[in-house]
Amino acid sequence: MSKKVLEILTAQFPGAVLETHSQFGDDTAVIDPAAWRDVALFLRNDPRTLMNMFVDLTAVDYLWRGDVPRFEVVCHLRSFERNHRIRIKARVGDEEGNGAEIDSIVPVWKGADWFERECYDLLGIVFRGHPDLRRILMYPEFEGHPLRKDYPANRIQPLIPFREVPNIGKLPPFGPDEGMSFGRQTHDFALHNPGTGTSLESTGGDEASDKGKPQGIGVGALQERS
């Protein structure tokens, strides 16, 4: 039934539906960002679709692909009456992350409010027309967007200065790289901090070919520090 929604959407917006695909039960339409809100309104209001339930909204940073646009805004919708669901995506932003803007769908589904704020806070996606677009997880003085793939894994920016006391850093047995996610702990930190006990050799990393790609933890990184 959800595939029928893709057909209806393509017929209604022939120039705005850039591609469609269905995989693992997820029927997806990639939308021109300029038509994002119009498509949302249509999906909510048309009696053939009646997408009256906003499920969630997020974004993905595909920096490592080298594609432009760099980000995908992803939204999942469901219809109780028609018992079908759909996923819509829109691609925004250049390689540097600039121009990552799209219309807010809060006027269509109020439940999108905090989801769009989270995307703005963590990935820097600007939702035009949002009623209260401000950070929701990070503090107001925070600089940058921590879920962007080019955000430094070991960057420190406290809200207030550190206390001036001895041994304020991480103490043994914890290393300076610990506390990061495994992928960044074993790749990004080692890449920019040679000689700290976590090496590219131990994780199988390759600076030239793997820079910016998600990395799994290597066997060597699990071994006890000598």
N, C-alpha and C positions, 0 to 999 in steps of 0.2 A: 504493500500500500504506500509506503514512503517513497518508492521509486516513482509512483504516480505523481507525488508532490513535486519531484524534480522536473517531470514533464510539464506540469502546470506552470511551474516557475519559469522554465525556459521559454515557454510559449508567451508568457506575460512580459518577460524582460529579455528578449532575444539578444540585445546588445550588451546587457549588464551581467548575464550569467556567463562567466568566462570558461568554466568547465564544470562537469559533474562526474561523480564516481560513487560506486557502492562497494564497500569492503567490510567484512565481518559484521554485517548488520547495520553499519553506519552509512546512511545515504547523505551525500555531501554535495553542496553547491558552492563553488568559488565565485564570489560576487565582486563586481567593480566597486571600489570603496565609495565612489560618488553616488551609488544607488543603494548603499547599505540601509539607510533608514526607510527608504521607499519599499525595499524588499521586505523589511521587518513589518511594516504596516500592512502590506499585502498578505503576508503569511498569517498575521493575526486576524485580519478582517474578512478575508475571502471565505465564503461558506464551504468551499471545497477543501480548504486547509485548516482553518480555525486553530492556529497555533496559540492557544490561550495560556500555555504554561511556559514561562521562561525557566530553563533549567540551570544553565550557568554560562559564563563568559570568561575567556582567558586569552592569552597571547603566547606565541612561541617565537623565540629569536633563532633564526637560521643563519647566523653569522658565518658558521663554519662552511656552509655551502657556497658562499660567495655570490649568492643570488641577490638580485634587486627586483622588487622590493624585498627587504630583509625580514620583516616581521609578518606573521599571520595572526590576525584577530579571529578567534574561534568562538562560535556561539551555538549552543544546543537548545532546541525547542521541542515541545511536545503538545499534541492535541488530545485532550481527554475525550472529546466527542467522537473524533475520527480514529482514535487509537493508533496514531502514527507519530513518528518523530523525525527530525531532520537536523543536520548540522550545516551551518553556513560559515564561510570563511571569507576574509578579505585581506589582501596583502598591501602593506604600507611601509614607508620608510626607505631611505637610501642606505648605502653601505655603511655610512657613518652614524646611522640612526636618526638622521634629520628628516623632517617631514612626515613623521609617524603620527598622522592625524586621521580621524574618522568621526563621523557624526555619532553622537550619543543615541542609544536606543532607550534611555530612561523615559522619554515621553511615550514610548510604546509599551514597555514593561518596566514598572517602577522597581521591580526586583533587581534590575541590572545596575542599580546605583552603586552599591559597594563593590561589585565585581569590576566595574569600570574604574573606580578609584584604586583598586588593587593593581590593575594593569598599568595605570598611570604611575603609581608609586614605585612599583618594582621593575617595570620595563620602559617607562617613559612614553607610553601611548597616550596621546592627547585626544580626548573625546569632546568634540565641539558640541556646545549646547548642554553639557552636563550641568545640573543645577548647583553642584557643590564639589567641583573637581579639586581635591587636595589630597595630601598623603593620608593613608589609613593605617599603615603598619610602621613605617619609619617616622622618626620625629621630624618636625618641620625644617630644622636646620641641616638635615642630611643632604649631602651633595651626591648626585648621580642616581643610578637606578640599579640596585644590586643583582637583579636577575638577568641583566644583559650579559651576554657571553664575554664581552670585553671589559667587564668590571673587574678590577684586580682582586684576586682571591684573598690576598693578605693585607688589603687596605684597612687601616684603622682610622676611624673618624669619630671620636667620642663626642657626646653632647656637651660634656664639661671636661676640663683638663683632668688628666690622671692625677691621683694623689701623689704628693712628693714623699714617698716612703720607700725604703729598700725593698728589693725583690717584688716589684709590682708586676713583673712579667710572669709568664707561665713557669711553674716550678717543676723539677723532676718528680715523677718519671715522664711528664708530659713534654713533648717537643714543641717548638714554635709553630710547626705546621699542623699540629693536632687540633681538632675542633672544626676543621673544614670538612666538607663532603669528600668522600673517598676520591672521586674523579679529579677534583681540583687539588686535593692534598698530594696526590702522587704525580701530577703532571705540572700544573701551573706553578705550584710552590717550588718544586725542584728545578723547574726551568729558570726561574728568576732568582733562586737562592741556592746556588751550587755550594756543596760542602756542608750542608746542614744535616746530613744523615739520610736524606731521601733523594735517590739519584734517578736520572732518566734510565740508566742501565737496568736498575732493579725493577722498574715499572714497565719496561718495554716501550717507552715513549720515543718519539722521533720529532725533534724540534722542527725540522723542515717540512715534513709532510703532515704532521698532526696538530700543528698550532691552531688553537681555537676549537678543536673537535672534542667532544665528550670522551673521557678516558675511563676505562674500567681499572680497578685496582689490580696490580701485578702481584705475583706470588712473592717476589722479593720484598715487597712493601709490607707483607704480613709477618715477615721474620722478625724476631726480637732484635732490637738495636744492640750492636756490639759495644 
